[in-house]
């Protein structure tokens, strides 16, 4: 017997999210949202990490997610370079 098909394009009301997510998950979502906003303001990876007190790997992970999900198409001024020379200690700041 096959699984029933479920519509995955559902709209989740924002007021229900805090009830469904743990405090840690809510904090991660807020951090991701702040990272996206700071990326739109063209801040560097290091400055975003420093300002939000997260690791550069967290910022890079959000960049990768936005690239995969096609987030750039929704926000025209959202331009991210994929080159990562800063990983090896070379800063563009």
trRosetta pair geometry for C-beta under 8 A, 3 or more apart (Angstrom, degrees):
i j d omega theta_ij theta_ji phi_ij phi_ji
7 10 6.4 110 110 -56 96 86
12 16 6.3 -116 178 67 88 117
12 17 6.6 91 136 -69 121 89
13 16 4.9 82 74 1 92 106
13 17 7.9 -144 99 -22 53 80
14 17 5.7 -32 -159 2 46 120
15 18 7.6 -47 -174 24 39 99
16 19 5.5 -64 -165 42 54 114
16 20 6.0 42 145 -18 83 112
17 20 5.8 -67 -143 41 32 104
17 21 5.7 1 172 3 73 117
17 26 7.2 124 138 -105 101 95
17 29 7.7 -89 172 72 136 172
18 21 6.5 -65 -124 50 25 93
18 26 6.0 37 -112 -97 72 141
21 25 3.9 -126 -171 91 107 125
21 26 5.0 136 106 -55 126 80
21 29 7.2 -13 -175 -10 171 135
22 25 4.7 96 50 6 76 102
22 26 7.1 -140 92 -4 40 86
23 26 5.6 -54 -147 37 34 112
23 27 6.3 37 153 -22 66 105
24 27 5.7 -53 -149 35 31 113
24 28 6.5 32 152 -20 64 104
25 28 5.6 -51 -149 34 33 112
25 29 6.5 34 152 -19 65 103
26 29 5.7 -53 -150 35 33 111
26 30 6.4 32 152 -17 65 106
27 30 5.7 -54 -148 38 31 111
27 31 6.3 35 152 -21 65 105
28 31 5.6 -52 -147 35 32 113
28 32 6.4 34 154 -20 64 104
29 32 5.7 -52 -149 34 32 112
29 33 6.4 32 152 -19 64 105
30 33 5.7 -55 -149 36 32 112
30 34 6.4 31 153 -17 65 106
31 34 5.7 -57 -149 38 31 110
31 35 6.2 35 152 -23 66 105
31 52 6.0 114 -143 174 89 135
31 54 5.9 108 -165 -64 132 145
31 58 7.0 -36 145 163 133 135
32 35 5.5 -52 -147 33 32 114
32 36 6.5 33 154 -19 65 102
32 62 5.2 175 -137 -112 80 120
32 65 7.7 -28 -149 67 125 150
33 36 5.8 -51 -151 33 32 111
33 37 6.6 31 151 -17 63 106
34 37 5.6 -55 -150 38 34 112
34 38 6.3 28 155 -15 68 107
34 52 5.7 143 111 -104 133 130
35 38 5.9 -59 -147 41 29 107
35 39 6.2 33 153 -22 65 106
35 48 5.9 80 -132 173 75 133
35 52 6.7 -58 -73 -12 79 167
35 54 7.5 -54 -75 52 118 151
35 58 7.3 -140 -82 131 150 92
35 59 5.6 -170 -144 -120 125 71
35 62 4.5 75 109 81 145 171
36 39 5.6 -53 -147 34 30 113
36 40 6.6 34 152 -21 62 103
36 62 6.5 -126 -59 167 75 125
36 66 6.5 145 -111 -80 101 138
36 71 7.3 -96 -134 169 122 150
36 78 7.8 -12 -170 -128 84 129
37 40 5.7 -53 -154 32 32 113
37 41 6.8 26 149 -13 63 105
38 41 5.4 -55 -151 39 39 111
38 43 4.6 -41 170 34 95 132
38 47 7.9 -154 172 105 128 91
38 48 4.6 142 114 -114 142 106
38 51 6.9 168 -119 69 154 143
38 52 7.5 -129 -9 -37 155 120
39 42 7.5 43 178 -79 37 25
39 43 6.9 -87 -87 48 31 81
39 48 6.9 8 -62 -84 70 154
39 59 7.9 153 -69 -165 108 96
39 62 7.6 -159 -31 113 141 117
39 63 6.9 163 -113 -92 149 86
39 66 7.6 -178 87 24 162 167
39 78 6.7 49 117 -146 103 87
39 80 6.3 -14 -173 -81 123 111
40 75 6.1 -66 -109 155 120 145
40 77 6.1 77 -162 96 84 98
40 78 5.3 -43 -101 -93 82 82
42 79 7.8 9 -98 59 95 87
43 47 4.8 -117 179 87 104 118
43 48 5.0 128 107 -59 121 88
43 51 7.4 -30 172 5 159 143
44 47 4.6 87 56 11 86 102
44 48 6.9 -150 90 -7 42 86
44 92 6.4 -175 -127 80 131 92
44 93 5.3 -135 44 -92 169 80
45 48 5.9 -58 -150 36 28 110
45 49 6.3 27 154 -18 64 109
45 56 5.4 65 147 -147 109 97
45 59 4.8 151 -153 111 82 141
45 60 6.5 31 -144 -62 135 79
45 63 7.6 -44 -101 -36 110 141
45 86 6.2 168 59 71 129 160
46 49 5.7 -56 -147 37 31 112
46 50 6.2 29 156 -18 66 108
46 56 6.2 -17 -92 -95 58 118
46 86 6.6 -139 -43 -167 108 145
46 91 6.4 -9 -16 -133 158 108
46 93 5.7 -67 61 -58 134 126
47 50 5.6 -53 -143 38 33 112
47 51 6.1 33 157 -20 66 108
47 93 6.6 134 -43 -117 102 116
48 51 5.9 -57 -143 38 28 109
48 52 6.1 0 167 6 66 113
48 54 7.8 -31 131 56 81 106
48 59 5.0 118 92 -114 125 137
49 52 6.6 -71 -139 51 21 91
49 53 7.9 66 166 -109 53 5
49 54 5.4 -106 -140 78 67 69
49 55 6.0 -20 -148 163 122 15
49 56 4.6 -54 -62 -76 158 59
49 58 7.0 131 -114 54 93 98
49 59 5.2 -93 -64 -21 91 131
50 53 7.5 17 -175 -74 27 45
54 58 4.2 -78 159 63 121 149
54 59 6.6 137 97 -43 116 82
55 58 4.9 111 61 -4 75 97
55 59 7.5 -140 104 1 49 83
56 59 5.5 -51 -154 37 44 113
56 60 6.2 45 148 -19 71 105
56 86 7.2 -132 -170 122 151 123
57 60 5.6 -52 -144 39 34 112
57 61 6.2 42 153 -26 65 103
58 61 5.6 -51 -149 31 30 114
58 62 6.7 29 152 -16 62 102
59 62 5.9 -55 -154 35 32 109
59 63 6.5 36 147 -21 65 104
60 63 5.4 -50 -149 33 36 116
60 64 6.4 37 152 -20 67 102
60 84 7.2 45 -123 -116 131 128
61 64 5.7 -52 -149 35 32 111
61 65 6.4 33 151 -19 64 105
62 65 5.6 -52 -147 36 34 113
62 66 6.3 32 155 -17 66 105
63 66 6.0 -59 -150 38 29 107
63 67 6.4 29 152 -19 64 107
63 80 5.3 178 -149 -178 109 158
63 82 7.9 165 148 -108 123 64
64 67 5.7 -55 -148 36 32 112
64 68 6.2 29 155 -18 67 107
65 68 5.8 -56 -145 38 30 109
65 69 6.0 14 162 -6 66 114
65 71 7.7 47 116 -17 70 134
66 69 6.0 -60 -134 48 28 102
66 71 3.6 -66 -159 39 83 140
66 72 6.7 100 148 -42 98 73
66 78 7.3 -111 165 163 138 134
66 80 7.3 101 86 1 125 149
67 70 7.9 30 174 -69 27 29
67 71 7.3 -52 -49 32 23 95
67 72 7.0 26 -108 -21 54 115
67 80 7.0 -103 -67 68 104 131
67 82 7.2 69 -100 -92 157 111
70 73 5.0 -12 168 13 93 120
70 74 7.5 95 124 -18 79 92
71 74 5.8 -59 -164 32 48 110
71 75 6.8 -3 157 20 79 104
71 78 6.6 -83 125 129 90 156
72 75 6.8 -83 -147 59 31 77
72 78 5.0 -150 -124 96 61 106
72 79 7.1 74 -140 -94 115 45
72 80 7.3 -120 -87 17 117 95
74 78 7.7 13 71 23 69 144
75 78 3.9 68 93 -18 109 124
84 87 4.8 37 147 -19 106 113
85 88 6.5 -61 -175 38 54 100
85 90 4.5 -51 147 79 100 126
85 92 7.2 95 68 -44 111 105
86 89 7.6 147 -171 8 44 3
86 90 6.0 -112 -96 76 37 63
86 91 5.7 58 -123 -104 95 48
86 92 6.4 -81 -67 2 108 90
